[in-house]
Amino acid sequence: MKPQLPIQRDDEHVVVKFRPRTSAHPPSRREEPAAANAEPAANDLSRYERSRDEPDDFRHRMLANIAALAFTMALTVIGIWLAISIADLRKTQDCVLMGRRDCARISAMPHS
């Protein structure tokens, strides 16, 4: 017995042509006299560039990197602690919902 293939009609398959989007106001090469006093475009990053003659502030960059690393490590530790706490609470809640009475964790303190 041969497997039955679905009947395909030619009008079911449509190829959609890709048309790139164009902006409403394409950029022009000519500068308008009124636009000369206007602020630069929003995506212009030249204001963040440094000249090659300006020295690199290595100390400031390293302090910023250390601060970012410390912040990332703190977030990681807090995330791990939170996950462990939620898991412990879930275990305790499951124990209580099963009707058991010995669910509370008792910490053994050594006698001094």
C-alpha positions as CSV (number, residue, x, y, z in Angstrom):
1,M,0.0,0.0,0.0
2,K,1.4,3.4,-1.0
3,P,1.3,6.3,1.5
4,Q,-1.2,9.0,0.4
5,L,0.3,12.4,-0.3
6,P,-1.8,15.5,0.2
7,I,-3.0,17.1,-2.9
8,Q,-1.3,20.4,-3.4
9,R,-2.7,23.2,-5.4
10,D,-0.6,25.8,-7.0
11,D,-2.5,28.7,-5.4
12,E,-1.4,27.5,-1.9
13,H,2.2,28.4,-2.4
14,V,3.0,32.1,-2.6
15,V,6.5,33.6,-2.8
16,V,6.7,37.0,-1.0
17,K,9.4,39.3,-2.4
18,F,11.6,41.0,0.2
19,R,11.5,44.8,0.0
20,P,13.9,46.6,2.3
21,R,12.4,49.2,4.5
22,T,13.0,52.8,3.7
23,S,12.8,55.7,6.1
24,A,10.2,58.4,5.6
25,H,12.9,61.0,5.2
26,P,16.0,59.5,3.5
27,P,19.2,61.2,4.5
28,S,20.4,63.8,2.0
29,R,24.0,64.8,1.3
30,R,23.1,68.5,1.0
31,E,23.1,70.5,4.1
32,E,20.2,72.8,4.5
33,P,21.1,76.3,5.8
34,A,18.6,75.9,8.7
35,A,19.9,72.4,9.5
36,A,23.4,73.7,10.0
37,N,22.5,75.1,13.5
38,A,20.5,72.0,14.4
39,E,21.8,69.4,16.8
40,P,23.6,66.3,15.3
41,A,21.7,63.2,14.5
42,A,20.7,60.9,17.5
43,N,22.8,58.0,16.2
44,D,26.0,60.1,15.8
45,L,28.6,58.7,18.2
46,S,31.4,61.2,17.4
47,R,30.8,63.1,20.7
48,Y,32.0,60.0,22.6
49,E,35.2,59.5,20.6
50,R,38.5,60.6,22.0
51,S,41.4,62.0,20.0
52,R,44.5,59.9,19.7
53,D,46.5,62.6,21.4
54,E,44.5,62.3,24.6
55,P,46.2,59.9,27.1
56,D,44.3,56.7,28.2
57,D,43.1,56.8,31.8
58,F,44.1,53.2,32.7
59,R,43.5,53.6,36.4
60,H,39.9,54.9,36.0
61,R,39.2,52.1,33.5
62,M,40.5,49.4,35.8
63,L,38.5,50.8,38.8
64,A,35.4,50.8,36.6
65,N,36.1,47.2,35.6
66,I,36.7,46.1,39.2
67,A,33.4,47.8,40.3
68,A,31.5,46.1,37.5
69,L,33.1,42.7,38.4
70,A,32.2,43.2,42.1
71,F,28.6,44.2,41.2
72,T,28.3,41.1,39.0
73,M,29.6,38.8,41.6
74,A,27.3,40.3,44.3
75,L,24.3,39.7,42.0
76,T,25.4,36.1,41.3
77,V,25.8,35.4,45.0
78,I,22.4,36.9,45.9
79,G,20.8,34.9,43.0
80,I,22.3,31.6,44.3
81,W,21.3,32.4,47.9
82,L,17.8,33.2,46.7
83,A,17.5,30.0,44.7
84,I,18.6,27.9,47.7
85,S,16.2,29.7,50.0
86,I,13.3,29.2,47.7
87,A,14.2,25.5,47.3
88,D,14.3,25.1,51.1
89,L,11.0,26.8,51.5
90,R,9.5,24.6,48.9
91,K,10.7,21.4,50.6
92,T,9.3,22.6,53.9
93,Q,6.0,23.5,52.3
94,D,5.8,20.1,50.6
95,C,6.5,18.4,53.9
96,V,3.7,20.4,55.7
97,L,1.2,19.8,52.9
98,M,1.9,16.0,53.2
99,G,0.7,16.3,56.8
100,R,4.0,15.5,58.5
101,R,4.8,17.2,61.8
102,D,8.6,17.0,61.8
103,C,9.2,19.5,59.0
104,A,10.9,22.2,60.9
105,R,14.7,22.3,60.7
106,I,16.4,22.0,64.1
107,S,19.9,23.2,64.3
108,A,22.1,21.4,66.8
109,M,24.1,23.9,68.8
110,P,27.2,22.4,70.5
111,H,27.3,22.9,74.2
112,S,30.2,25.0,75.4
